């Protein structure tokens, strides 16, 4: 099957805003897909009103109306817009395999085609899907470095179209599912996300909603909540349902800001580490890994820049939200993490 596999077997859903500042990032992403996957079905899904695209061979969908949720710190959570745009795109996908791509990512070679061809020739089943879904490791947080469980990356996903439909068929998330009931968690001990009124990060919310809809009683009290049982559950779900690849090997380039310090790209789990954990799943192996997590979460955090920034966020917002927001914007500009 691998020899006969080609880009005509793939639907590519390009999701996100059309412009970043004055740059038409969606057009750039589309051009890269047409170059390296010339026979693929290409679907652009966006909530933007102005869909200025020059490509007659692609499908353009304005996603179903949705809304963003505003955090107490001024940040916007676009998780429902993301779900709506992915659902709209997947409804139109007609090929057996599918790629989920952001408008701010571009293909730089044909590595993804090789990955999906290898996937098509592999008969190994998954726990929650017919076949495993492939993901980039970019923002797939390693809980041993940053204590985020169930943090499945959404920067790049690919697999059988029916499996991606299942993953994203979770409906709109209610606000009570996302918000902390008693307001922002201000305890800095074991807290790595700073001042926020959200109970879950978008990636956590999407994946937890998915597993709950599939009958698993798993949840988190807050973003950095961990326990040995939850740690084991997340590790099993990741290893049994997903193939993780280092983002540098997939031939897809992210925006430069994704590699800046605030995004902490060094905290992602490496493909090699996933392989080691798949080979070492005995209780003693897991206990040692969880001990490593706790050591980093509560002791070595004093030497972790991400945790120190989180503490600074808590202190500044407690003192003056205006100063905190101004400091955050300055930090993003200084580190190259801000949008153009």
N, C-alpha and C positions, 0 to 999 in steps of 0.2 A: 504493500500500500504506500510505503514511503516514497518509492520511486515515482509513483503516479500522482503524488500529492503536489498541489500548486496553489498559488494565491487565489485561484477561482473557487477554492473550497472555503474561503475565509470572508466573514463580514467584519468590517472594522467600524466600531462606534467611536467617533471622536466627540468628546463631551466637554462643554465648558464655554466660557465667554469667547466672543469673536476677537475682541481687541484687548491688548494690554497697553494702556496709554494710547499712542498713535500707531502702534504696531499691530497689523492684522495677523495675530498668531494662529488663528484657525486656518487661514489660507496657507500659511507655512507648513502646518501639520498635514493638511490635505495633500499638498504638493509632495511631501516626503513619502506619504503612503502610496500615492500614485506612481512614484518613482520605483520604490522597492517591492510593492505588492500590486503590480499593474492590473491584475485581473480580479482583484478583491472587490466586494461590494462595500462601498464607503458611505457611511451615514453620519452626518453632522447633527448633533443635538445641542441646542442652546436655548437659553431663556431670553437672549438679547432680541431687541426689536429690529435692529439693522443687521440683516444677514447678508453682508457684502462678500459674496464668494464667486470666484471665477472658475467654475468647473461644472460642466453640463452633466457629467457622468455620475455625480454623487446625489444622494438623497439628503435633503435639508429639512429638518424637523424643528419647529419651535415647540419646546417641551411644554407639557401641561402646566398651567399656572401653579406656582408654589410660593413659598415665602421663606425668608430667612429669619432666624431667631437671634435676638440681640443679647449678648452677655452683659453682665453688670459692669464689666471693664471696658465696654465699648466695642469689642470684637463682634463680628457677625458669624453666625453658624449657618452655613449653607447646605446642611446635610439633606434637608428635604428637597431642595432644588436638584441636588446631585441624584437622589433617588428617582425623582420625576423624570429627569433627562435620560437616565440610563434605562428606565422602564419604557419610555417612548422609543428609544433607539432599538432596544431588544425586540419590541413588537414588530419592527420592520426587517429584522435580520432574517435572511433566507438561506444562508449557507450553514454547513454543518458545524463549522468552527467560528469562533468569534474572538476579537481583540477589543478590550476596553482601553482607550487611549485618551489622554487629556489634550486639550487644544494647545497647551503650552509645552508639549513634548513633541519631538520630531524623530523620525526614523533616520538613522545614518548609515545603515546597511541592511542586509537581508537576514540577519541572525534570527529574528522572530519566526520567519518562515521555516527555518531549520528546526527550531524548537517545537513548533506545532506539528511538523511532519513527524518528528520523533514521538510526540505525544500520540499521534494518530496510529502509530504502529505498536503502541504499548497497550496491552490488554488488562493491565492492573486496574482493579476497581478501587473506589474510594468509599469512605464510611457514609458520607452524606450526599455524594454525587455518583453518577455513573462512572466518571473518570475524574482524576485529580485535576484541579485548576492550577495553572501556572501563574505565578506572581513575581514581580520584581521585589527585591529586598529593600528598595528605597522606601523608608518610613515604616518598614516592618520592624518595629522596635524589639530589640533583644531585652527581655525583662531582667536579665542579669546585669544590664547596663543602666536601663531606665525602667522602673517597675510598672510598666503598662502591660496588662494582660488583655487578651482578646483584641489586640490592636492590629487587625488585618489591613495591610496596605491597599489603597485603591488607586495608586498612581498608574499601575499597569497590571492588567489581568488578561488571561487568555485561556481558552479551553473550548469544550463542546458548548454550543449555543444553548442547548437545553439546560446545561449545568449553570451557566451564567444567569439564565432566566430565573432559575431556582434561587440562586444567591441573592438576586436583587428584587425578588417578588416579596417584599416585606411591607409595602404600603408606606404612607406618610407617618412619621414618628410624632406622637403627641408630645406637647411641651413637658408634661409631667414625667415622661420617660427620660427627658434630657436634663431637667433642672434638679438641683439639690433641694430637698424639701425645706431645710432650715437655713437657706441662704449660703453664702460662700463659706467654704471650709478654710479657716484662718490658721489652723495648726500647721506650722512649718515642718514638723517632724514627719518624715516619710512622704512629704508632698512635693511633687516635681513639676507642677503645672502652673504655679503662681496663683494670683487672685482671680477666681472664676466662680460663677454661679452654676456652672454646668457639672452634672454628675458624671458625664461620659464625654470623651472625645468623639468626634464624628465617626472615626474608624471603629471605635469600640461599640458605639451605638448601632451601627449597621450590622456588625457581625453578631452581637448579642441578640439583636432582634431576630436575626436569621435563625440562630440556634434555638432560641425560645420557640419560634414558630415550628421548629422541627422536633419539639418535645423535650428539650433539654432544660432542666431547671438551673440555669446558670445566670448570675448577675453580679454586679459590682456595687458596692456602697458609694464609691467615689473613684475618680480617675486612677489614683495610685493604690487602690485597695488590692491587697494580695493575701492569699492563704495557700497553704500547701496543696489543699484539694483543688482550688481554682487554678493554681499553677500547673498541676498535673493535667487538669481538664483541657486547658488551653494548649499545652504541649501536644497532647494526643490529637486534638482537633487539627492543629497545624500540620503535624506529621502525617496524619492519616488522610488528609483531604487536599493538600496543596503541595506543589513542587515550587521550591524557592530558588531563584537564580539571582546572582549578583547583578545589579542593574547595569554595570559596565559591560557585561557579556551579552546583553540582549539587543544591542544596536539601537537603543532609544536614548536620546539625550534629553535630560530635564532642563528646566530653566536654571540659570546660574544661582538664583536666590535659594534654590533648594539645597545647595551645597554650602550655604553660609552657616555661621556658628549658631544663630538662633534655631535653625532647623535641626541642628545636632545630627547631621548625617552619619557621624561616627558611631552613633548609638544603635544602628540597625544591625540585624543579625546577618552574618555572612553565610553564603551557601555551604561553605565547608563546615561551619558550626552546626548547621541543620543536619548535615550528613552524620556528624559525630553523635548528635543527640538521637538520631534515628537508630544508630547502632548501640547506644547505651541507654536503655530504657528500664533497667532494673531499679527496684526501689532505692537501693543505696546510691545509684547514679543520680537519681532525681533528688534525693535528700541532699546530696552534696551541691547540686545546682541551686536548690532553693536556699541553702545556707549561704551560697555566694550572693544570691539576690538580696538576702537580708543584710549581709555585710555591707554591700554597696548602698542599700536603701537607708540604713540607719547609722553607719559608722564612717565609711569612706565618702559619704555624701559631702562631707566638709571639704573635700578636695575635688568635687564635681562642679564644673562651671554651671551646668544646667540647674542643679539644685540651688546654688548660690544666687543665680538670677531669679529663681522662683521665690526664694526668701526675700530678696530685694523687692520683688513685685508685691508681696504680701505687706511688707513694711510701708512701702510708698503709698499704696492704695489706702492703707489704714490711716496714714498721715494726711495725704491730700490726693484725691483722685486726679485732679487736674495736673499736678506735678508728675504723678505716676504715668499718665497717658502721654504727656510731653516727653518724659524720659524714655518711654517705650518706643515712641516714634523716632527719637534721636538715635536710640540703640539700633533700630532696624535700618535706618539710613547709613549709619556708621559701618554696620556689618554687611551691608548689601542684601539684606533680607526683604526690603520693601519692594512693592510693585513699582514699575516705572510710571 
